Amino acid sequence: MKKYLMILGGFTGILFLFTVIPSRFAAPASDTAEPPVATETATIPAETATSTTAEPAGRADLCESYQMLDITSGKVEEISVRDYVIGAVCAEMPATFEPEALKAQAVAAHTYAERQHLLEQSHPTAELCGADFSNDSSQYQACFTENQARQYYGDNFEASYAKITAAVDEVLPYVLEYDGTPIIAAFCSMSAGTTESAETVWGSKVEYLVPVESEADTSAPRYLETASFTGEEFQAAVQDALPDAVWDTDMAKWVQIGACSQSGTVLEVTVGGKTCSGQELRQMLGLRSAVFSVDVQDGKLVFTTKGYGHGVGMSQYGANAMAKDGADWQEILCHYYPAAQLVQGELPA
């Protein structure tokens, strides 16, 4: 039997209580470092690379294990749900984060895997050879094996792995659903102070991936970052995507920011007289986010970014800040995925 815990939209009022200063890219030794996996597409199901409209066919009971394609050997290997979720949390969130934040990450990781499994059952991806996902972290959620985690954590392995395992074991039966289907459990390192909508980033509206307050992100390590480019470096970076760009003698006219979303994401930017999205320019330049401003300093274009990642779904630093201020994992998920349901399913014996 499933037990449903309704996630109430009115919960956002609780967030006014969270005033403590608060990942995706942090080393286990410190909250100020950055985590192991440097790929953003790993934080969302592969479907969102092109569309957020695909839905799995039907709803199955929770899986006992997943099939994962090893891209190095080409073999499909079986991995237990528990081992997968533990490995995903190890790879996607610093072990130094609060236990309640780790639990929230575990539910998001489990939800991701369940949705991906169902999608592959109804719409198989030929390249996966029957697997639910691969261990290519540029395409799918990252996941460490125990040996990889041991190498990554080094002398801190025993304590770090035990902490994450305990968090996972407490929440393993839970997933997030919307209309009876596992949600797109997107997450990011930190927003620009308000999370972004899926519609802004991926072009399709998703009821539970909407902007919510995450003010603690503005106090997170490396919230503000700058990236500088000489004229030659900038032109080289955008040349392939914007081959017809024309460069004014005044560098200040090279980049003109147009419309922005309410969360701060640059929606439209003119580069050398050609228009593109802020997300596209972010990819060209390797910026930390599409929430940016630009200025000319000492003959260089200087971009100042806010936050890290696409900004959609759960902010990891925001989740950690909420946990530090007393929120439990259910409250964290309730805040960042409004309109979703937290479902306790029965794991296979």
C-alpha positions as CSV (number, residue, x, y, z in Angstrom):
1,M,0.0,0.0,0.0
2,K,1.2,3.5,-0.7
3,K,1.0,6.2,1.9
4,Y,0.6,9.7,0.4
5,L,2.0,12.8,2.1
6,M,0.6,15.7,0.3
7,I,3.0,18.5,-0.5
8,L,1.2,21.7,0.2
9,G,1.9,24.8,-1.8
10,G,1.3,26.9,1.3
11,F,4.4,25.6,2.8
12,T,6.5,28.4,1.3
13,G,5.5,30.6,4.2
14,I,7.7,28.5,6.5
15,L,10.7,29.6,4.5
16,F,10.6,33.0,6.2
17,L,12.0,31.2,9.2
18,F,15.1,30.1,7.4
19,T,17.7,32.9,7.7
20,V,20.8,30.9,8.3
21,I,23.6,31.2,5.7
22,P,23.7,28.1,3.8
23,S,26.2,21.3,-5.2
24,R,26.8,20.0,-6.7
25,F,30.5,20.6,-6.8
26,A,31.9,20.3,-3.3
27,A,34.7,18.2,-1.8
28,P,33.9,16.2,1.3
29,A,36.2,18.2,3.5
30,S,34.4,21.5,3.4
31,D,31.1,23.1,2.4
32,T,33.1,25.8,0.7
33,A,34.7,23.4,-1.8
34,E,33.0,22.1,-4.9
35,P,31.5,18.4,-5.3
36,P,32.8,15.6,-7.4
37,V,30.8,15.7,-10.5
38,A,31.1,18.6,-12.9
39,T,28.3,17.9,-15.3
40,E,25.0,19.6,-15.1
41,T,23.0,17.3,-17.3
42,A,23.4,14.7,-14.7
43,T,21.0,16.6,-12.4
44,I,18.0,16.0,-14.7
45,P,16.6,13.1,-16.7
46,A,18.0,12.8,-20.2
47,E,14.5,13.6,-21.6
48,T,14.8,17.2,-20.5
49,A,17.7,17.8,-22.8
50,T,15.1,18.2,-25.5
51,S,11.7,18.2,-23.9
52,T,10.0,18.0,-20.5
53,T,6.8,16.6,-22.0
54,A,7.7,12.9,-22.2
55,E,6.0,10.8,-19.6
56,P,6.5,7.2,-18.6
57,A,3.7,4.8,-19.5
58,G,2.0,3.7,-16.3
59,R,3.4,3.3,-12.8
60,A,5.1,0.2,-11.6
61,D,6.0,-0.8,-8.0
62,L,9.4,0.3,-6.8
63,C,12.2,-1.5,-8.5
64,E,14.5,-4.0,-6.7
65,S,17.4,-3.2,-8.9
66,Y,18.4,-1.2,-12.0
67,Q,20.2,-2.1,-15.2
68,M,23.2,0.3,-15.8
69,L,25.3,0.3,-19.0
70,D,29.0,0.5,-18.3
71,I,30.3,2.8,-21.1
72,T,33.8,1.5,-20.7
73,S,33.1,-2.2,-21.1
74,G,29.8,-1.9,-23.1
75,K,28.2,-4.4,-20.7
76,V,24.9,-3.9,-18.9
77,E,25.3,-4.5,-15.2
78,E,22.7,-4.9,-12.4
79,I,22.9,-2.6,-9.4
80,S,20.6,-2.7,-6.4
81,V,18.4,0.3,-5.8
82,R,20.1,0.9,-2.4
83,D,23.6,0.8,-3.9
84,Y,22.6,3.1,-6.7
85,V,21.0,5.7,-4.5
86,I,24.0,5.7,-2.1
87,G,26.3,6.0,-5.0
88,A,24.3,8.9,-6.5
89,V,24.3,10.8,-3.3
90,C,28.0,10.3,-2.9
91,A,28.6,11.7,-6.4
92,E,26.1,14.5,-6.3
93,M,26.2,16.1,-2.8
94,P,29.0,16.7,-0.3
95,A,29.0,14.3,2.7
96,T,29.6,17.4,4.9
97,F,26.1,18.6,4.2
98,E,23.4,18.2,6.9
99,P,21.8,14.7,7.2
100,E,18.3,16.1,6.3
101,A,19.7,17.6,3.1
102,L,21.4,14.3,2.3
103,K,18.0,12.6,2.8
104,A,16.3,15.1,0.4
105,Q,19.0,14.4,-2.1
106,A,18.5,10.7,-1.7
107,V,14.8,10.9,-2.5
108,A,15.5,13.1,-5.5
109,A,18.1,10.5,-6.8
110,H,15.7,7.6,-6.2
111,T,12.9,9.5,-8.0
112,Y,15.2,10.2,-10.9
113,A,16.1,6.5,-11.3
114,E,12.5,5.3,-11.0
115,R,11.3,7.8,-13.7
116,Q,14.2,6.9,-16.0
117,H,13.5,3.2,-15.5
118,L,9.8,3.7,-16.5
119,L,10.8,5.9,-19.5
120,E,13.1,3.2,-20.8
121,Q,10.4,0.6,-20.3
122,S,7.9,2.6,-22.5
123,H,10.4,4.4,-24.8
124,P,13.7,2.5,-25.0
125,T,16.9,4.2,-25.9
126,A,18.7,2.1,-28.4
127,E,22.2,3.2,-27.2
128,L,21.4,1.9,-23.7
129,C,21.1,-1.7,-24.9
130,G,18.2,-2.4,-22.6
131,A,19.6,-0.6,-19.6
132,D,17.8,2.1,-17.5
133,F,20.7,4.5,-17.8
134,S,24.5,4.5,-18.2
135,N,27.4,5.6,-16.0
136,D,28.1,8.4,-18.4
137,S,27.6,11.4,-16.0
138,S,27.4,13.8,-18.8
139,Q,24.1,12.2,-19.9
140,Y,22.7,10.7,-16.7
141,Q,22.7,11.2,-13.0
142,A,26.2,10.5,-11.6
143,C,26.8,7.5,-9.4
144,F,29.9,6.3,-7.5
145,T,30.6,2.6,-6.9
146,E,31.8,1.9,-3.4
147,N,35.4,1.7,-4.7
148,Q,35.1,5.1,-6.4
149,A,33.7,6.6,-3.3
150,R,36.6,5.1,-1.3
151,Q,39.1,6.7,-3.7
152,Y,37.3,10.0,-3.6
153,Y,36.9,10.3,0.2
154,G,40.3,8.9,1.0
155,D,40.8,8.9,4.8
156,N,37.3,10.3,5.3
157,F,35.7,7.3,3.5
158,E,34.4,5.4,6.5
159,A,32.7,8.3,8.2
160,S,31.4,9.9,5.0
161,Y,30.0,6.7,3.5
162,A,28.4,5.7,6.8
163,K,26.7,9.1,7.0
164,I,25.3,8.9,3.5
165,T,24.3,5.3,3.9
166,A,22.3,6.1,7.0
167,A,20.5,9.0,5.3
168,V,19.6,6.8,2.3
169,D,18.4,3.9,4.5
170,E,16.0,6.2,6.3
171,V,14.2,7.4,3.1
172,L,14.7,4.6,0.6
173,P,11.0,3.7,0.3
174,Y,10.1,7.3,-0.8
175,V,9.8,8.9,-4.2
176,L,8.2,12.1,-5.5
177,E,5.2,11.8,-7.8
178,Y,2.9,14.0,-9.8
179,D,-0.3,12.6,-11.2
180,G,0.9,9.1,-10.2
181,T,4.2,9.3,-12.0
182,P,7.7,9.9,-10.7
183,I,8.6,13.6,-11.2
184,I,11.5,15.2,-13.1
185,A,13.6,15.6,-9.9
186,A,15.8,18.4,-11.2
187,F,18.3,20.0,-8.8
188,C,21.1,22.5,-9.0
189,S,24.0,23.6,-6.8
190,M,22.5,27.0,-6.0
191,S,20.1,29.4,-7.5
192,A,20.4,33.2,-7.8
193,G,18.2,33.6,-4.8
194,T,15.0,32.3,-6.4
195,T,14.9,29.0,-8.3
196,E,14.0,29.0,-12.0
197,S,11.0,27.5,-13.8
198,A,11.4,24.5,-16.2
199,E,9.5,26.5,-18.8
200,T,12.2,29.2,-18.8
201,V,15.1,26.8,-19.1
202,W,13.8,23.9,-21.1
203,G,10.8,25.5,-22.8
204,S,8.0,23.3,-21.3
205,K,5.9,24.1,-18.3
206,V,6.2,21.6,-15.4
207,E,3.7,22.2,-12.6
208,Y,6.2,21.3,-9.8
209,L,9.3,22.9,-11.3
210,V,8.4,26.6,-10.7
211,P,10.2,29.5,-9.0
212,V,10.5,29.4,-5.2
213,E,12.4,31.5,-2.8
214,S,15.9,30.3,-1.9
215,E,17.5,33.4,-0.4
216,A,20.1,31.5,1.5
217,D,21.8,30.7,-1.8
218,T,23.0,34.3,-2.0
219,S,25.3,33.6,1.0
220,A,26.7,30.3,-0.4
221,P,30.3,29.9,-1.2
222,R,31.2,31.3,-4.7
223,Y,27.7,32.6,-5.2
224,L,29.2,35.5,-7.2
225,E,31.9,34.6,-9.7
226,T,33.6,36.5,-12.5
227,A,34.9,35.3,-15.8
228,S,37.1,37.5,-18.0
229,F,37.8,37.3,-21.7
230,T,40.0,39.2,-24.0
231,G,38.5,40.2,-27.3
232,E,40.2,37.4,-29.1
233,E,39.2,34.8,-26.5
234,F,35.5,35.9,-26.6
235,Q,35.3,35.9,-30.4
236,A,36.9,32.4,-30.5
237,A,34.4,31.1,-27.9
238,V,31.3,32.3,-29.8
239,Q,32.5,31.9,-33.4
240,D,31.1,28.4,-34.1
241,A,27.6,29.2,-32.7
242,L,27.5,32.8,-34.1
243,P,29.7,32.8,-37.3
244,D,28.0,36.0,-38.7
245,A,28.6,38.1,-35.6
246,V,29.9,41.6,-36.4
247,W,32.3,43.3,-33.9
248,D,31.9,47.0,-33.2
249,T,35.1,49.0,-32.5
250,D,33.5,49.7,-29.1
251,M,33.8,46.4,-27.1
252,A,31.0,47.7,-24.7
253,K,28.6,47.1,-27.6
254,W,29.6,43.5,-28.2
255,V,27.2,42.0,-25.6
256,Q,23.8,43.6,-24.9
257,I,21.6,41.9,-22.4
258,G,17.9,42.0,-23.2
259,A,15.0,40.4,-21.3
260,C,15.5,38.5,-18.1
261,S,13.1,36.2,-16.2
262,Q,11.8,37.1,-12.7
263,S,14.4,34.7,-11.3
264,G,17.2,36.6,-13.1
265,T,18.0,34.2,-16.0
266,V,19.0,36.1,-19.1
267,L,16.4,35.2,-21.7
268,E,17.8,37.1,-24.6
269,V,21.2,38.6,-25.3
270,T,22.6,40.2,-28.4
271,V,26.2,39.2,-29.3
272,G,27.9,40.9,-32.2
273,G,24.5,41.9,-33.5
274,K,23.1,38.3,-33.3
275,T,20.5,37.2,-30.8
276,C,20.8,34.1,-28.7
277,S,19.6,33.0,-25.3
278,G,21.4,33.4,-22.0
279,Q,21.6,29.6,-21.7
280,E,23.3,29.4,-25.1
281,L,25.8,32.1,-24.3
282,R,26.5,30.5,-21.0
283,Q,27.4,27.2,-22.8
284,M,29.6,29.0,-25.3
285,L,31.6,30.7,-22.5
286,G,31.4,28.0,-19.8
287,L,29.8,30.3,-17.3
288,R,28.5,29.0,-14.0
289,S,25.0,30.2,-14.6
290,A,22.7,32.0,-17.1
291,V,22.1,34.7,-14.5
292,F,24.8,37.2,-15.4
293,S,25.8,40.8,-16.1
294,V,28.6,42.0,-18.3
295,D,31.0,44.9,-18.2
296,V,34.2,46.0,-19.9
297,Q,37.2,46.3,-17.6
298,D,40.8,46.9,-18.7
299,G,40.0,45.9,-22.3
300,K,38.3,42.7,-21.3
301,L,34.7,41.5,-21.2
302,V,34.0,40.6,-17.6
303,F,30.9,38.4,-16.8
304,T,29.6,38.3,-13.3
305,T,27.4,35.3,-12.6
306,K,25.0,34.5,-9.7
307,G,24.5,31.0,-8.5
308,Y,25.6,27.8,-10.1
309,G,23.7,25.5,-12.4
310,H,20.4,25.8,-14.3
311,G,18.6,26.9,-11.1
312,V,15.6,24.5,-11.6
313,G,14.2,22.4,-8.8
314,M,16.0,21.8,-5.5
315,S,18.9,24.1,-4.6
316,Q,21.5,21.9,-2.8
317,Y,22.9,24.8,-0.8
318,G,19.4,26.0,-0.1
319,A,18.4,22.5,1.1
320,N,21.5,22.5,3.4
321,A,20.6,25.9,4.8
322,M,17.1,24.8,5.5
323,A,18.4,21.7,7.3
324,K,20.8,23.8,9.3
325,D,17.8,25.9,10.4
326,G,15.8,22.9,11.6
327,A,13.8,21.8,8.5
328,D,13.5,18.0,7.9
329,W,13.9,16.3,4.5
330,Q,10.1,16.3,3.9
331,E,9.9,20.1,4.4
332,I,12.9,20.6,2.0
333,L,11.3,18.6,-0.7
334,C,7.9,20.2,-0.1
335,H,9.4,23.6,-0.7
336,Y,11.5,22.9,-3.8
337,Y,8.9,20.6,-5.5
338,P,5.5,22.2,-4.8
339,A,2.5,20.4,-6.2
340,A,4.4,17.0,-6.0
341,Q,3.5,14.2,-3.7
342,L,5.8,12.3,-1.4
343,V,5.0,8.7,-1.8
344,Q,6.1,5.8,0.4
345,G,6.1,2.6,-1.7
346,E,6.8,-1.0,-0.8
347,L,10.2,-2.1,-1.7
348,P,10.5,-5.7,-3.0
349,A,11.3,-8.2,-0.3
